[in-house]
Amino acid sequence: MTGSVSAAGRAGAAAPANPVGYPSRDSNFDALPGFINPPPGYGAVAFYWWLGDPLTKERIRWQLDQLRGAPVVGLQVNYAHGAKGNRWYGPTLPSEPPLFSEAWWDLFGWFMREAQKQGLAVSLSDYTLCVPGQGWWNDEIIKEDPALRASVLRHVTRDVRGPMEFSWDIWDLPGNPVSIAAYRVDNDAIRPGSAVDLLPDFVGAAVRWRVPGGNWKVVAVYAEVVPLSLDPLNPLSGKKVVEKFFQRFEDRNPGQGGRGLNFFFSDELSLGINDDWLAGRLWSGRVAVEFRRRKGYDLAPEIAALFMDIGPRTPKVRLDYRDVMVSLSEEGYFRPVYDWHRDRGMLYGCDHGWRGSNVVEFGDYFRTQRWTLGPGNDSPGFEPDVIRKNKVNSSIAHLYERPRVWLEGFYGTGWGTTTADLAVNTVKNFVAGSNLLALHGLYYSTHGGWWEWAPPCNFFRMPYWPHTAAYLRYCERLSYLLSQGVHRCDVAVLYPVAPVEAGLGGERAVETVFAIGDRLFGPQGAGIDFDYMDFEALGRAEIVDRELRVSGERYRALVLPSMAAARFSTVKKALEFCRAGGMVVAVGALPGASDRAGRDDPELDAMVKEIFGVTAGEAAAAARPRVERNGASGAGWLLNEPGDVPGVIIEAFTPDFSVFGAPQGGAGIQALHRRIGPRDVYMVVGAPEDSECFFRAKGTVEIWDPWTGNTRPIHGASVTAEGTSVRLPGADEAQLIVFSPGAPSLAVEKTDIDETRARPAQVALDGPWEFELRPTMDNRFGDFHWPPTAALIGAEARRFKYSEETAGRDTSGWSAAAFDASAWRETTFSYGPQFWKLGPLPPGSDTAGVERRLLSPEAVDRDVAVHIAGKIFRWEPYEFSLRWGVEGKPGEQGYHGLKEVIRDEFIDLPNDKPGSSWYLWTSVRAPKDARLFLQTSNMGGGIEAWLDGTVTTPDMPLDIRRGEHHMLVRLTQKSMMPVRAYAAFNASPPPKEPPAFSPAASYIWFPNAPVGAAPFFRKDFRLAEVPKSAELRITADDSYAVYVNGREAGRGDRSHLIQEYDVREDLMIGRNLLCARARNAGGLAGLIAELTLTDASGHSKSIATDPSWRCTLEARPGWLDLEFDDAKWQPAAWISGFENSPWFPTEPGPGFSHGVVAGPPMLEVDPHPKFVPSELRLRWFADPDRPVFDCRPGEQRRVGWYRFTAPPGFRSMEFSCFGEVRAWAGGEEMAVDP
């Protein structure tokens, strides 16, 4: 195997020879030996989630043993994230040993060496770790050098009418002004060329300008630092990431780069400024300098064009700015990371952001993602979006000769996923160009079946693991073969970045480009393969024999998807191609603007008209479809709809692949073509058995079987001047049709009696079968049951049909095999009725009268209805598990499945109207005399409890006698939060969590402020001494900046998070000042803050937001000074306290569909908490002396019947239960050993 190096965009030193997993582009390369026995580097990579239990060498070694011999080449350690409490989705979930601790590094090094012994490489994914604010290397970088934080452009405007003296105080901008300019406005439009530079007039934090007559718009553009961010435009950013992350692995493991460490994978890259990055709003001190150097003019006078239309040059300014921004991002961040990996012969894969569907992600998805060595994407579930993901990333690899195309599959498909499912969906992704499979799920632990991350785990925990090797070997052969050589297709579709950058029909262009892709190569498309192409690859392309040739590709058609704006080089190359006899197809809008001169450019119009016969302006009225042909047989097609594209392509030339008799060349049938050495290899997917297909290739025809590595000839090929017709011999998930040098076998006419191939004989599989259930669940580490057990666990029944015997009921047939139990209810083991529930009672109900009746010494009669205010309410059983709580609602797990969380709140009642109430009644059986506390909680409202008719409180000790007691609980819903509560006994009073804010702190705001206001706040106070500690807590909806004695203490922009700052060093004896500036973007508005001061003796006092704070909407310079006179400011308006605020009981809404429950603002959590494994039980479950609930006191004999269907091979079963057991199988009673 020979490695190859792309000359396109190459930076850095030469890569090592023959790096592992790098394909060959050699024109003489023989792929057959490697197909039969793939070399190292082409097996699957496993995402190895190091979470759920403490990491031990014993367990890792055992798991490596399970993988021994499987076609797996890499183990990528992954960390998941929590659901809330941090600035990203949530903080990185902790492990033991902690990530990047010395113990962790020692364990990782040992793991790498052990894995290397069996041919495995290892790495660590940056998933959840790369985001500033998560507490990892990017935070370390910006802490060491705050200049590496990113800045983003913002703007404010004022409309003025002259003549007048204009004064604008803009000293309070949260950033430095980049440009202040005035533009004359005519008929609500800016007059081109009318800009007046006011930046020289920015004196003393204000603009002073004598406005000429007429209407003017004054625009101030400023750069605001994003506190938690990394600046990709900075030339040190990528180098610092290499130093603080990647290089540390090589430093800790010398000599292993490209060996034991031969790959890294970047997942969902975020530098804290992603939204502004894609919006084209990044800024640094270098931009203005580099812009002038690269574009030849000053940006500042026209920078307002990034935010509004300032005339015909607007598209040019936007395109030029975005080009510089993206180039600096490439040079500063992406290329250094790429070079570090490439120079070591490593792979660097990615699954970033929108995976290609957002064309301007990172400024330009295509240009930035070419600086990976395995551009790629995920494929969640079994409905791959190959046109918007895989085709984009494979096109990047094709045009920039990157070695591999990464596929992260197939998270979230569930525990029922089979290898057959995986095989079918692997093919769907591979035919779209993917060729490196990373299976999402290999869990270090599943912790009693309660830990997962977008399940399943695809490896040794699955019962079919012994049979998975065949699938993995199949993938390995496909990966090897489909990585070699170069891709070939006929059509290049321009990736429409320019219209989005220019702000000219960008959304329409993106819709059009992917619709064209769907019509060409989607699941119901015409079977015409294509590549997306960026403007730089198009610029590199050579035109030879009416083809665009670049990086081994040979395109016969160039498609422009509603490109209302384009790079001038794009239109120029399209014209050259058309003049040379090429085919250019435009769907929708034509280019009417470019980076040459913007809009209204006669030279651009002339070029467009030569290609298509009309200009962009004329195209709207032109009849479609229309074609403009030239003397060189070049054609410029102008079409209305994406669905028109396949037809004109098929009309223009014979496609590379087609199916005879199928509409438009084979709708829904896909073929991937690669030229590998002297061979043409086609991967055909979706073709029915015996399909007659045309391939634009010639030679000896074979079918290569990726399941076995075998090859066999295909007879009956029919050769034409353009290619070969072949009748496919099968209908597998994928068929590899290979053309090698030589003559094809003679054509054979197919008849009814003379088959072109022998069909396998059918074998009847009727009659009795032998069947055996074998235990497959190895629970030595507690993966399936908790705590761990030594024995293998077999099939288990957990869901049953259930019914109870009642007096006079005939149960004689209940044990019969044929008994119809369809009317029985379903139940899960361990769950059952513990209370009787009444309600919900509507708001305003006479609860006191209800309680008088329910608090009688007698047990509640569940069969007697309760009449309240003329309405009838009936008792219903309330079920839960004494170990696991509410079935299906064990607690907020966070994203993507269970996280071994079992909350204590075993009462979970649905949303109703605030003020509604419920009653729960049960009896409590105490096993012995004891002093206990009745611990209660209701997350969504109030709770009150009575024991034997006496009201209790959590702090009240109860001397409970052995025996039976009656308990009544009233739950009140106070908001739209559902009621989540518990009421249970413990030997100690419940721990008290202090609130984030004391009752002294209130939400405040400027009185009757308009929507979008940004008020200023001040509060002065005196100190007799500097306190021992001073912690300032604060949050605002939507953002704030807070100052202590004139120094900025911090900023925040997440209203659901409360930040805490240590401000002791900023305080002084005497008068002190707290100031804040808060901004609201709409909706709820409020600021809450509290400064807690603790002296040496431990006494505390607080300075908290309340109406004594002064506020204004417009402040003068100096408002941060103690001496500033705020007498004319207004008292702040009180909004609410903290715990009764609109922000506290938040109704769950969009974005909380993963088991995440919205709740009150919470303190920003420690980003690196200690890992504590769960015992998988309610807090009280392990106490042998705990009282138990019995909602059916007095019943002497209870008999419950459970029925389930046993699988074939059933021979015995084990029960875990209380009481006498009898069992039947197939109607025959079984012997039961106690």
ABEGO torsion letter per residue (X at the ends): XBBBBBABGBBEBBBBBGBBGBBBABAABBAAAAAABBBBGABBBBBBBBBGBBBBAAAAAAAAAAABGBBBABBBBBBBBBABGBABAEBBBBBOBBBGBAAAAAAAAAAAAAAAAAGBBBBBBABGAABBGAGBAAAAAAAABAAABBBBBBBBBBBBBOBBBBBBBAAABABBBABBBBBBBBGGBBBBGABBBAAAABBGGBBBBBBBBEBBBBBBBBBBBBABBBBAABAAAAAAAAAAAAAAAAAABBGABGBABABBBBBGBBAGAAAAAAAGABBBAAAAAAAAAAAGBBAAAAAAAAABBAEAAAAAAAAAAAAAAAAAAAAAAAAAAAAAAAAAGBBBBBBBEAGGABAABGGBAAAAAAABABBBBBBBEABBBAAABAAAAAAAAAAAGBABBBBBOBBGAEAABBAAAAAAAAAAAAAAGBABBBBABBBABAGGGABBBGOBBABAABAAAAAAAAAAAAAAAAAAAAABEBBBBABBBBBBAAAAAAGBGAAAAAAAAAAAAAAAABAABAGBBBBBBBAAAAAABBBBGGBBBBGGBBBABBBBBGBABBBAAAAAAAAAAAAAGBBBBBBEBBBABBAAAEBGBAAAAAAAAAAAGBBAAAAAABBOBBBBBBAAGBBBBBBABAAAAAAAAAAABBBABBBBGBBGGGBGBBBBBBBBEABBBBBBBGBBBGBBBBBBBBEBBBBBBAAAGBBBBBBGBBBBAAEBBBBBABABABBBBBBBBEBBBBBBBBBAABBABBBBBBBBABEBBBBBBBBABBAAAGAABOBBBABBBBBBBABBBBBBBBBGBBAAAAABAABBAAABBBBBBGBBBABBBBOBBBBGBBAAAAAAAAABABBBBAABBBBBGGBBBBBBBBBBBAAAEBBGBAEBAEBGEBAGBBBABABBBBBBBBGBBBBBBBBBBBABBBBBBBBBBBAAEBBBBBBGGBBBBAABBBBBBBEBBBBBBBBBBABABBBBBBBBBBABBBBBBBBABBAABBBBBBBGBBBGBBBBBBBBBBBABBBABBBBBBBBOABBBBBBGGBBAEBBABAABBBBBBAAAABBBEBBBBBBBBBBAEEBBBBBBBBBBBBAAGBBBBBBBBAABBBBABBBBGAABAABBAAABBBBBBABBAAABAAABBBBBBGAAAGBBBBBBBBBBBABBBBBBBAGBBAAAABAABBBBBABBGBABBBBBBBBBBBBGBABBBBBBBEBBBBBBGGBBBBBBX
